[in-house]
Amino acid sequence: MVEYIVIEDAERFLAACETLAGGTGPVAVDVERASGFRYSQRAYLIQVFRREAGVFLFDPSTIEDFSPLQNAIGDVEWVFHAASQDLPSLRERGLEPPRIFDTELGARLLGHERVGLGAVVEQTLGITLAKAHSAADWSTRPLPASWLEYAALDVEHLIDVRDVLDAELIEQGKTEIARQEFQAVLDREPKPPRDDPWRRLSGLHSVRGRRSLAVARSLWQAREDYAREQDVAPGRLVPDRALVAAVMADPATKQALAGVKEFNGRASRTQLDRWWNAIVAGREATDLPPDRVPSDTLPPPRAWVDRNPDADQRLKAARPAVEARAEELRMPTENLLTPETLRRVAWAPPAEMTVEAVGAALAELGARPWQIEQTAQVIVDSFVDSVNEVVEPSGTDS
């Protein structure tokens, strides 16, 4: 059974930070959120482990200022499993690692078939972890003891896993690759908010007409505002399908809206005025949304043969070549070069078909130096071959 200390008050928090500062080596860090239950992505539990210090479970709902923890561990490597999921919640509390080691990403670069935390711990240490509470509502208070033990186990073995994976990276000559990938995770800017996030409503494709789309937009915004007020995941209040059903029903009155069988959810009836007002606002809107919005999304590759046959030939030539290079490197193709990056450079290649020009195009699309080094020449050769491919005419013997 793992030993851990739960920190819920200022005095014990400062003592824990002092203990962690006196530990040795990197720190393992994990975050538990309440995705699917709460509107926010805030941290509801922060787990930290360091050798010669122990495991500490910090309750952010009782700690206002995390700067003492940042000061205690802010100059050493932080070890995560899937760091990109945890970094936004940590940064919200003022916690910023100077450098990271990501055991999930490291396992991918090493070619491990299964990269979930439990699988990686088992592969590297031979220890089986129970993943019973991964989808729990971590905003629950008090947290059950079994949940706390689960949370502690998430970090207790992470430093040992890091050491095993680091040795494998050295053995495979991938230390620099991993360093660049870890830094890219740390440097990655958050995605800008979508212009029309309401268009992600599941089932919206069945809604026809700009006026109906305006109603859908208004209902979505009303649900978003209420979800933010209540700090509840929007879909738990009123599911997407229920909002779309309300739009499709086109109710003439509030009572008719209440009678729409598919319009359900925990707040569909108790907040009926809110939803009816949103429908009215959508019907009265003057800024009607267009049926479709411009997008820089590429067409699906199956359409390329008609839309852009040259690009189709380039992609068909380059994709297997990049896959073969990834196989040589013993890693998934998407970690060598994302499919989207390859598609974009195939769709609109540089004017000059040189390694330097293709490398610059890849860099512009976000590829790291090691990825460019491994793929630029492969892509150039493939693109050139796609142009120079000549089908020998069939002849007759004389």
N, C-alpha and C positions, 0 to 999 in steps of 0.2 A: 504494500500500500504506500502510495506516494505521500511524503510529508510536505505540507504547504502552510503558509500563514496568510490569512485573509486580512487585508488592510482596509479599515473603514473609518479611521479617525486621524486627525492631523498629527497627533503625537506619535502614534505607531507608524504613520507614513514617513515621518522624518527619520525615525529609527531604521526603518526598512531601507530607505535610500542610503543611509550611512553604511549599513551592512552590505548592500550591493556595491557601493563604491569600494569596499574593502575586498571584494571577491577577485577572482583571477580570470583572465581570458575574456572571450566574447560573451555577449548576453543573448539568450534566447527570448524572443518576444512574440506574443500572440494576442489577438483581440477577439472578443466575442461580441457580436452585434445582435440585433433582433430583426434581421431582414425577414420580410414577409409578415411581420407583426407590427412594426413601428414605421412611421413615415421617414424618420431620420436614419442615417447610417452611423449614428454615434456609437462609440464604444460603451458597452455596459459592463465589461470586465476586461482588464488588461493584465496579462500574465507575464511575469519576468522570472527567468532563472539564470543564475550565474554560479559557476563552480566556487566552492568555499563560501557561498552566501546562502544558497537555497532557492526555493520557489516562493514567490510572493504573488498574491492575487489582489490586485488593486480595484476597488469599487469606485469608478469615476463619478457616480452619483453623490458621493460623500466627500470628494476631494476636488476643490476648486482650482488649485494652482499646482500643476505638475512640474514646474521648473526645478524643484529639488531632485526629482527623478532624472530629468534631462541633465542636470549638472553631475549627477552620480554616474551615469552611463553614457553620456554624450560624446565621449572621446574614444570609444571602443567599437568594434564591429558588432552589429546586431544581426542575429540569425533568425530568419523567418521561414515559414513554409507558405509559398504563394504570397510574397510581400505586397504585390500590387493591391490585394484585397484589404490589407491592414493599414497601409500607409496613410490613406486619406483620414481614417478615424483617429489615428495617432496624431497627425498634424493638426487636426481640429483641437486637440488638447495640448498643443505646443511641444509635442515630442517628435524629434527629427534625428534619424540616425546619420552619422557621418559617412558610413559605408555599410554595405549589407552582404550577407551570404544567404541566397535563397535556395533551400534544399529541394523544393519542387522543380525549380528551373534547372538547378544543377543536375538533378536526376534525368530531366529531359535531355540535356546536352550530352549526358553519358549514354543515352539510348535505353534507359530503363523502360520496360513496357508499361508498368503501372507506377504512377507518380503521386497518388494520394498519400497523405501523411502516414496512414496505417500501413500501406503497402511499402513505402520507403523505409519506415522504421523496421518492418519485418525483414526486408531484403538486406538491410545494412547491419542490423543488430540482432536479428532473430527474435525480436520481442513483438508479441501480438497486442495491439491496442484495440479496445472496444470503442466504437464510434457511435455510441447510443444516443448522444445528446447534441449532435452537430446541427440539427435543425430546430433546436429548442428556442423558446422565447426568453432570451437572456435579460430582458428587462424585468423579469419576475423577481420579486423580493418578498421574503428572503430566498436566496438561491438554495436549492436542495444540496445536501452534502455530496450526493452522487454526481451532481453536475459540477461541483467545485473540484472533485477528484478528477473527473474527466478533463476539466480545463487545465489542471496542474500537469496531467500526463502529456498534454499537448506541447509543453515546453521542457519537461524534465529530461527527455532523451534527445532533444534537438541539437545540442552541442556535440554529442557523440556522433550523431548522424552526420553533422557538418564535417567532422574530422574524417570520417570514412569516405564521404563523397569528395572531399578535397584531395585525399590521397588518390582516388580514382581519376580525378581531373588531371593531376600531375602525371599519373601513369599514361593517360591517353593524350597528353600534350595539349590539354584544353584549358589550362589555367588562365591564359590571357583572354580566351573566348569567354569564359565564365565572368571574368572581371568586367569585360565590356558589357555583357548582358546584365549583370547586376547593377552596374552604373546606369545603364539605360532605364532600368526599372525605377531607380532612384530619381533620375532626371526627368522622367516622363511627365509632361504637362497634363493636367486633367482635361478631359474632352470638353470643348465648349458646349453650352446647352443647345439643344436642337431648336431651330426656328419654330417649328410646329410640333411640339412634343405630343399634342393630342392626336396627331395622325398615327400614333403607335397603338391606338385603341384596337384591341383584337376584334375582328369582325367588321371594321370600318369599311372594308372593300364592298360590303353589301349596301352601303348608304349611297344613294344617288341624289344629285342636285346640290347646288351651292347653298341653298337655304337650309337643307337638311344637314349639310356639313357644318353650317354655322351653329345649328342647335347642338350637334355633337360636340363641337368645340366648347360651347358654353357649359354644357353638362360636365364635360371633362374638367374645366377650370373650376366649376363649383365643387366638384368632388375633391380636386387637388387642394383648394383652399380649406375645406373642412378637414381633410386628412392632415394637413399641416397644423391646423388648430388643435386637433385631438391627438396628434402624433401617433396616428394609426396608418398602416399601409393602405393606400387607396382601395386596392382590390378587396380588402376585408370589409370595407364600408359598403360599397356597391361594386360588384364585378363588372368587368368590361362588357360582357355579353348583356348584362342588364341595362347598361347605359345605351348600348346600340339598340336593344329591344325597345326602349322608350322612344328613341328617335324614329325607328321604323313604324311604331304604332301610331305616331302622329296624333296624340290624344288631344281632344278638343277642350277638355276641362281638367282641372286638378283631380276630380273624382275619377275621370277616365284614366288618368295616369296611375292612380292607386289601383285601378282594376287590371292593369297590365300584368298578367301572371308572371312573365319572365323578369319583371322589374323587381328584383329582390336583393336582399343583403341586410346587414344589421342596421343600416341607416336609411333604407329605402322608404320606410313608412314614417319613422320618427322625424325625418327631415323632409317630409313631402313638400312643404312650402319652399324650401331651398331649391329642390329639383324643378318644381313648377316655375318658379321665378327664373331659373336658368333657361328653361325651354322658351319662356316668353321673351327673355333677352335675346336668345338666339334668333327667334323669329323676327324680332324688331331690328336686328343688327344691320347696319348699312355697309360695313366692311366685309362683304361676303368672301369667304376663302375660295380660291380657285379649285376646280375639280382635281387638278394635278399641279404639283410644284416642280420647278426645275431642279435637277439633281445632277451631280457629277458622278453618280454611280455608273459604272460600266455595265453594258448589257451582258447577260449571261453568256459564257463562252460558246454555248450551243448555237447562239445567234450570230456569232462572229463570221462564220463562213459566208453569210449573206451581207452583213453590215460592214465588215472590214476584212475581206479575204486575206490580205497580206498579213494583218495582225493574227488572224487565225493560223496561218502557216507558221508564223514566228512562235506563237504559243505552243503549238503542237510539236515544234522542234525543240523548244527550250525546256518544256516541262519535264519530259523524261530525262533530259540531261542533268537538270538540277536535282531531280529525285535520285539519280545514280550517284551524284556527288554527295548527297546527304547520306546515302547508304554507305559510301566509302568512309564517311566521317562518323558513322554509327550514331546518327541522331535523326529525329523526325524532320521531314522536309520543311515543315512550317517554322522550325527553329533555325534552319539554315537560311531560309528566305520565305517570307510569308507569301501565300498564293496571290494575295491582292497586289503586293509589290511587283511580282513577276508579271501579272496581268497588265498592270499599268505601264510598265516599261515595254511590254510587247505591243500594247495598243498604240502607244505614242513614243516610239524610240527616238533617241537623239539623232540629229541630222548626220553626224559622223559616226560610223559604226566602228568605234575604237574602244579599247578597254578603258581608256581615260574618260571618254564621253559617257559610256554606259555606267561606269563607276560613279560619275558625278550625278547621273540621273537616279541611281540607286540611293546615293547619299541624300539627295533632295527628297526622296520618298521615305527616309528614315532608317535606311539600312546602316548597320554598324560597320566600322572598318574591316573587321574580320570577315563579315558576310560578303562585303565587296571583294575582298581578296580571294575568297573561295568561289565566287560565282560570276564575277564580271567577265572573265575570259570564257567561261563556259557559255554564258549568254551570247556573247559576241560570236563565238564559233557557231552556235545553234542558229542565230539570226542569219548569218551569212550563208550557212548551209540551206536554210529555207528559201533563200533567194536563188541560190545557184543550183538547186535541185533540178535536174534535167531528166526527163523520162526518155530513155533511149527508144527511138522509133523502131518498130518491128519491121524487119526486112525479109526478103525472100532469098533463098540460095540461088545463085546463078548457075 
